[in-house]
Amino acid sequence: MNPLFMIMINMAVAGFVGGITNHLAIKMLFHPRRPVYIGGRKIPFTPGLIPKRKDEIAVSLGQVVGEYLVTSAGLNESLQRPDFRQKLIRKLEDWLEEWTSREETLEEWILTWKSPEQIEKFKAGLKDWLQSKVREGAAWLWMDKGVGTKELKSFVPGWNEQKRSKLAGRMADLLAEEVKSELMSLRGERLLRQMISRMTQRSGGFLGALAGFFVDEDKLLPKVQAALFQQLDSQSFRATIQVHLDGRLAGLESMSLAEAARHLAGEEPFEQLLEHIETVLPIRKWLDSLGSMKLPQLTEPYREVLKASIPKAVDMFLRLAENRLERVIEAIELPAVVEAQVSKFPIERIEEILLSVSGKEFRAITWLGVLLGGFIGLFQSVFLLLQQ
């Protein structure tokens, strides 16, 4: 046989065998997926290396990640980096700016992640909760704190006889001025005309008829008004009213709030108080009004305050994370989490990832087998030729 031809044949065969061997070795990392049996005996090297050692690989990866890669010290070092802090602040500022600039109402924004039925249910629940808290607060003040049993005078700081007399004087003046204002109105004039008419009618007989004939109500009305105003402006009249009001206040000041409310309303004061609170606090109306407000309108008064508080909030969060990070990592048992995830990860996906990352290297290994096989074939051929 031609020596050159023999050398080429040997190199080709050896290179083919070397390439096939390396290619099969790479494939046997992932294949077969399960053990193969012939005649009840398992064929060696089945399943492949990675399927066979998958659980052990998962345990090892979990230990490596938990003990060396993701550690509390490493995470704390990342959290303490100034650039990380600034990046977090910028992200929050951008989010705040974007959120507070949306041209949508609060309810429309919530509708992006909640259904109308859920929002309605939340409103009803929040209304009931707020009403219950208002009731609890009112009960706490009225019963536990004894507001209902306190005397009325205790609600006025520095209340004494002098202040009571002064208040009675003001009330007397106010009452007199209100009466004067009423008498000067059209309704007051009609009332005075009716009084004058009844007075003339009560006279009766010839004198009454004569008075009704000669008395001019239009001329008499200003005189009656002037007389009444003079009486209302007199110090004696106002002093009399003041004394009367002072006596009434003296009787009221020693009454408890509950007694005063019961005296005025004729009902149980606490129940009436709760009904009054529900009337003056339209919680559902407030919730609907809040939901219809646009986000910029809702957040405008607080935007700068919120923006200025972001650095402090970030620092507080970083300190809290730094103090609790080790306990959090221990609590989540990171090695066990990694082990469980790797165990559930499909072999097909692992093969796809490794081949996509190291495909060139695996092909290079295959061609390296071809090259080494060719050199071995060449060496063998030269050795045989030298033996002849």
SULWO-V677383 format. One record per run of one state. SS is the DSSP state (helix for helix, strand for strand, loop for the rest). FROM is the first residue (numbers start at 0). TO is the last residue. If there is no record, write none. Layout:
SS:FROM:TO + SS:FROM:TO
This chain:
loop:0:1 + helix:2:26 + loop:27:35 + strand:36:37 + loop:38:39 + strand:40:41 + loop:42:47 + helix:48:51 + loop:52:52 + helix:53:68 + loop:69:70 + helix:71:78 + loop:79:80 + helix:81:99 + loop:100:103 + strand:104:104 + helix:105:109 + loop:110:114 + helix:115:143 + loop:144:145 + helix:146:148 + loop:149:149 + strand:150:150 + helix:151:154 + loop:155:159 + helix:160:183 + loop:184:184 + helix:185:202 + loop:203:203 + helix:204:213 + loop:214:215 + helix:216:232 + loop:233:233 + helix:234:252 + loop:253:254 + strand:255:255 + helix:256:264 + loop:265:267 + helix:268:279 + loop:280:281 + helix:282:290 + loop:291:292 + strand:293:293 + helix:294:331 + loop:332:332 + helix:333:343 + loop:344:345 + helix:346:386 + loop:387:387
